[in-house]
Amino acid sequence: MYILSPRSWPLHSACKHAKPNLRLIAALASLLLAGCANQSTQPELSRDRIDRELISHTIQIDIGDSAVMSLPQRNVRVTEQLFYRVNYLDQQGNLLDARDEYHSLPWAEKPIVVVAGNFQTTLHTDQDGHVQLNLLNDGFLDLDYQNLRVIQLCAQADQTVRGEVNLLIGRDLRGKLHEAVSLIYDNLEEDDVDQWAYRVHRLAELGLDVESNQLENMLILLTTGDPILQGEFIQALEINSRP
């Protein structure tokens, strides 16, 4: 039997005589490398752009429901209002979309100027934009309470952005302020416990409950080291004594 040996197989013979086309392989490799190089050096396209334009900037001072002060205290809240027009653009600068944005931010830890005639002082808001105005604080003792009519509150972000509001001082409050200054700030060491008690009760009669409670608590703290004197003061408060 005649058996073909592996050397005589046609396929093997064809493979034996086939030679790789080195030039073709080199050309393909160079094209591939050139393509990768071109891809890596191609400039990156810019992303879509967002333009934000400030349309208006205002400061709002909220003094509550009434513009007339009937009590020495007033809680004031200040906010900063920002209104933007936002444009969304593609890579070629074409407008894709537009919308409005409104921001209300607290006027946090910033100054508020208080003006009353020739008198002027500065208060500072807390982190929530609140400030407590109290006309009986020692910073306001130079006010002419008898002739006090209007107090102006001002907040200013820059030369063009400013908020202001006026508070009117009621006639009854003007009289109370003048008397309350003496009741609160006159020398306590010259008075006895009955006069201390009178000051506390008189402030309450004037409708100044906050100041009455503050003075009472202060006197109790001051007499902590003298239990006898403190007891006499508490007893005088209970019988509502008057000198």
GISULFEN-V863141 format. One record per backbone hydrogen bond with DSSP energy under -0.5 kcal/mol. NH is the residue of the N-H (numbers start at 0). CO is the residue of the C=O. E is the energy in kcal/mol with one decimal. If there is no record, write none. Layout:
NH | CO | E
NH | CO | E
This chain:
2 | 0 | -0.7
7 | 4 | -2.0
8 | 5 | -1.4
12 | 8 | -1.9
13 | 9 | -2.5
14 | 10 | -2.5
15 | 11 | -2.0
16 | 12 | -1.5
17 | 13 | -1.3
21 | 19 | -1.3
24 | 20 | -1.9
25 | 21 | -2.4
26 | 22 | -2.1
27 | 23 | -2.4
28 | 24 | -2.3
29 | 25 | -2.2
30 | 26 | -2.2
31 | 27 | -2.2
32 | 28 | -2.6
33 | 29 | -2.3
34 | 30 | -2.1
35 | 31 | -2.1
36 | 32 | -2.3
37 | 33 | -2.4
38 | 34 | -2.0
39 | 35 | -2.2
40 | 36 | -1.7
41 | 37 | -0.6
48 | 88 | -1.2
50 | 48 | -0.5
50 | 86 | -2.7
51 | 49 | -0.5
52 | 50 | -0.5
52 | 84 | -2.9
53 | 51 | -0.5
54 | 52 | -0.6
54 | 82 | -3.0
55 | 82 | -1.5
57 | 80 | -2.4
59 | 78 | -2.8
61 | 59 | -0.6
61 | 76 | -3.5
62 | 60 | -0.7
68 | 66 | -0.5
68 | 167 | -3.6
69 | 67 | -0.5
73 | 132 | -2.3
75 | 73 | -0.6
75 | 130 | -2.8
76 | 61 | -2.2
77 | 128 | -2.6
78 | 59 | -2.6
79 | 104 | -3.7
80 | 57 | -3.0
80 | 78 | -0.5
81 | 79 | -0.5
81 | 102 | -2.9
82 | 55 | -2.5
83 | 100 | -3.2
84 | 52 | -2.7
85 | 83 | -0.5
85 | 98 | -3.3
86 | 50 | -3.0
86 | 84 | -0.5
87 | 96 | -3.1
88 | 48 | -3.3
88 | 86 | -0.5
89 | 93 | -2.1
92 | 89 | -1.6
95 | 87 | -3.8
96 | 87 | -1.4
98 | 85 | -2.4
100 | 83 | -2.5
102 | 81 | -3.0
104 | 79 | -2.7
104 | 102 | -0.5
106 | 77 | -2.5
107 | 105 | -2.2
108 | 125 | -2.0
109 | 106 | -0.7
111 | 122 | -3.2
112 | 153 | -2.6
113 | 120 | -3.2
114 | 112 | -0.5
114 | 151 | -2.8
115 | 118 | -2.6
118 | 115 | -2.3
120 | 113 | -2.2
122 | 111 | -3.1
124 | 109 | -2.4
125 | 129 | -2.5
128 | 125 | -1.8
130 | 75 | -2.4
132 | 73 | -2.9
132 | 130 | -0.7
133 | 131 | -0.6
134 | 71 | -2.0
136 | 133 | -1.7
139 | 136 | -2.4
140 | 137 | -1.1
142 | 139 | -1.8
144 | 142 | -1.4
146 | 143 | -0.7
147 | 144 | -0.9
150 | 166 | -2.7
151 | 114 | -3.1
152 | 164 | -2.9
153 | 112 | -2.3
154 | 162 | -2.9
156 | 160 | -2.1
157 | 160 | -1.3
161 | 159 | -0.6
162 | 154 | -3.3
164 | 152 | -1.9
166 | 150 | -3.2
167 | 66 | -3.3
168 | 148 | -2.7
169 | 68 | -2.0
169 | 167 | -0.6
173 | 169 | -1.8
174 | 170 | -1.5
175 | 171 | -1.9
176 | 172 | -2.8
177 | 173 | -1.6
178 | 174 | -1.6
179 | 175 | -2.9
180 | 176 | -1.7
181 | 177 | -0.8
182 | 178 | -1.8
183 | 179 | -2.2
184 | 180 | -2.8
185 | 181 | -1.8
190 | 187 | -1.5
195 | 191 | -1.9
196 | 192 | -2.5
197 | 193 | -2.0
198 | 194 | -2.2
199 | 195 | -2.1
200 | 196 | -2.6
201 | 197 | -3.1
202 | 198 | -2.1
203 | 199 | -1.5
204 | 200 | -2.2
205 | 201 | -1.8
206 | 203 | -1.5
207 | 202 | -2.4
208 | 206 | -1.1
211 | 207 | -2.3
212 | 208 | -2.6
213 | 209 | -2.2
214 | 210 | -2.4
215 | 211 | -2.2
216 | 212 | -2.5
217 | 213 | -2.2
218 | 214 | -2.2
219 | 215 | -2.0
220 | 216 | -2.1
221 | 217 | -2.4
222 | 218 | -1.4
223 | 220 | -1.4
225 | 222 | -1.4
229 | 225 | -2.5
230 | 226 | -2.3
231 | 227 | -2.1
232 | 228 | -2.1
233 | 229 | -2.4
234 | 230 | -2.2
235 | 231 | -2.3
236 | 232 | -2.1
237 | 233 | -1.8
238 | 234 | -1.7
239 | 236 | -0.7
240 | 235 | -1.7
